[in-house]
């Protein structure tokens, strides 16, 4: 029976004169989210509201699921739309709505009216009182509860009249693309896809870089990362995924540098290469899934050592999360089951048995001098042979 969804947003409403830019971005994201859904949809904004009109048969559950992945939406309201035919006709429409949507027994209810049209002959409180009276006449077993009603009936009087009683939670946040672009260092683990999700929630569009190490990591490990990027893209929109062949660089570092420093030195070169692609793609920052103290390469000293090679900001949305909190988000967004598939990434293959946990930056730089003969050429080759995949 629902041919329209009213979309509610949160932070966008306080953007003042720039609000229309955020509304337009949200409309664009909704259209993208629904492009493969069954049915035809018309998405538009009007008087501080965004609407999705369903102009043909559609799958209600599919549409709701897709809308719940659009950042910027805080509420999804399936509405019945009617023309303004006067107050008595509105009362009849409200009663018909309740009959069609609910198995009416002795539920409690409250009517909340919003009168956007100030030329309407009654004020909001008066309209709510009138509609409440009509409901009690039609359903004598129902009762009014203004504090904790079982049915909260909303009526919005605009150019048309919108009736709804359900507000399905959206993901919140800001529309993707309203706060620039960033480069995500994406691995096959649990953390980095969650970090991508978290930064996208603040309106940041994503590119991604993955470091592949064949034959030590399999083609299936690469497919796993593509699958993770595809899940994140349901929230983030299309992602340019750069797949870097990192094997020769890792083997050279392994051969030339102290093994307890391997992870730090490898990550420093990952950051350098990721920053190269970030600049190429017009990104403003790097994003990683690191959390303080989770592993040896994520101590304060280790993070400082890897940061030192970067000239652009490095964002770490999970920096204060513990592992269970990260797992909870990964389960919520659907990446967890893919992340735990037993295909190792290049970091786990070459990890040292006893990695340094408090690296001295001067010591690290001295160790890197042993790489001077070939490392620039290897990095250049890795960049030139990188495969870029558009993930949607």
C-alpha positions, 0 to 999 in steps of 0.5 A: 500500500505504500507508494512513497517513502519520506526520508528524514535526515539529521545533521544536514538540517543545521547546514544553513545556506549550504543545506541544499548542497547536502540534500542534493548529495543525499538525493544522488546517493539514494538514486545510486542505492536504488539503481539495481532495485526492482521497480522504478523510483523517483527521488526528489526534495521538497520543502526540507523533505526528501521523498522516494516515489515508487512508480511501479511494483517493487520489493518493500524489504529490498528498498528498505534494506538499500535505504538503510545503507545510505549515509545521511538518512536517520529515518525511513518512513513508509507513507500514504499520500493523499490530496487535501480534501478537507478535514473530514476527508482527512479523518476518513483517510487516517481511519483507513490507514489504521485499518490497513496497517494494523490489527486494531484491538485495544492499542494506545495511540498518539497523533502528531500533526505537522502543519507546514502549510500555514494557510490551513484553517486549523493549527497542528494541535487542533488537527491532532485533537480532531483526528484523535477524536475520530479514531476513538469514535471508529475504534472505541477500544483504543486509548490515548497515551501521549507519553508511551503510545503503541502507535505513533501516528504522524500527519504532515500537511504540505502540498499533499498530506502524508500519513505514516506511523513507522520510522525505520532507523537509517545509518545516520552520518553525512552523505558520501562525497560531502567531505572530500575523498580519502585512500583506505589501506584495505587488507583482508582482515576485520579492521580496515573494512570497518575503518572504511565504513566509519570514515564514509559515515562522515561523508568521505568518499573512498578509494582503496589500496591493497598490497598483494604478495603472490605466490605467498598470498593466493588469488583467492586472497585478492578475491576476498579483498575485492569482495570486502570492497564490494560490501563497503561499496554498498555504503560508500558508492563505487571504489577504485581499488588499487592492487599493488604487487608487493612481493619483490619489495617484501622479499628485499626488505626481508633479505636486507633488514633486521627481522624484528623491524620487518613489519614497521619498514614494510608498513612505511613503504605501504604508506608511501605507495598508498600516498602516491595513489592518493595524490593521483586520485585526488584524495586528501588523506590516508585511512587505516584500520589501526587501533592503539596497542592491538598488535606490535605495529600499532603501539604509539611508537610504531604508529609514529614511525609509520606516520613519519613517511607521510605528508598527508594526514592519516585518519584512524577511525578505530583508534580507540576501539577494542577488538570486540567493538570492531567485530560488532561493527563488522558483523553489523555491516556484513564484512565479518564472515568474509574477513575471517575466511582463511586467506592470509594477506601479505602482512601476516605472511611476513610477520616477524616472530618477535617484532619490535614494539617500541621502534626507534625512528633513527634505528629504522631509518638506518636499517632502511639505508640498506635498501638504497641500492634497489628499493626505488626501482622496486617501488616504481615497478610496483606502482607501474604494474598496479592493477586498478579495479572499479568495485561497485 
